[in-house]
Structures are given as C-alpha cells and as structure tokens.
Amino acid sequence: MFFTVMAMIGVAVVLFILSFFLHDKFADLENQIEQFSITTMQDTYQMKKKIKILEEELLSDDIGQDKR
C-alpha cells in the first residue's frame, strides 16, 4: 500500500513537471481563432467601404441621368 501511494505521488510530480514543458495546443487554437476573427473583421470593413463607394457612384449616375 505504501509503495502504491509513493508511486502515485511520484507519477503526479513527474506529470506536473512535464506540464510546464509541453506545448499548449489550446493557446495555439485561441491565437488562430483570434487571427481569423481579425481578418474577417478587416474583410468586412473593406467590403462595406467598397459597397458604400459603389452606392455613391450609382446615386451620382442616377442624378446625372435625371437631369438629361
């Protein structure tokens, strides 16, 4: 019984120490999601800006055609 408890404590200590040196996959995933979110927001902003410019051009063309 004593050896079993000591073995479990030893394994726990080794795993605890290993956890500091292992690569954190969740941090990578979080960074990827953050980058994707930033890219998506930038693309959305650019698309809205282009749509606004196109709408302004269409409105100015409509006004120009109405005067003829």
N, C-alpha and C positions, 0 to 999 in steps of 0.2 A: 504494500500500500504506500509506504514511504517513497519507494523508488518511482512509483507511478506519478505521484504528486510532484516529485522533483523533476521528472521527465517532462511533465506538462508545463511546469514553470519555465524550464529550460527552453522548450519549444516556443512558448509565449514570448520570452525575451528575444530569442533569435528572430522571430517574425516581427516583433516590434522594431528591432534594429533594421531589418530588411525594408520595412515600410518607408523609411526615410530615404532609401536609395533607389527605390523603384520609381519608374516613370508614371506620372499621374495621367491616365487616359481621359478622365473627366475634365481636367483643365484644358487639354487639347480640344476636346469636343466643345467646351464652352467658348474657347477662342475662335473656333471655326464658325460657330453659330453667330457670335458677335460680328465677325468679319462679313458673313453672309448678310446679316441684318443691315450693316452699314452700307454695303454695296447695293442692296435692294433699295434703301432709302435714297442713295445718290442717284440711282437709275430712275426712281420715281420722280425725284425733283427735276431731273433733266427732261424727262418726258413731259411733265406738266409745263415746264418752261417752253418747250418746243410747241406744245399744243396751244399755249397762250399766244405765241408769236404767229402761228398759223391762223388762229381765230382773228387776230388783229388784222392780218393781211386779207383774209376773206371779207371782213367787215369793211375795210377800206376799199376793196374791189367792188363790193356791193354799192357803196356810197358813190363811187366813181361812175358806175353804170347807171344809177338812178338819175344822175344829172344830164345824161345824154338824151 
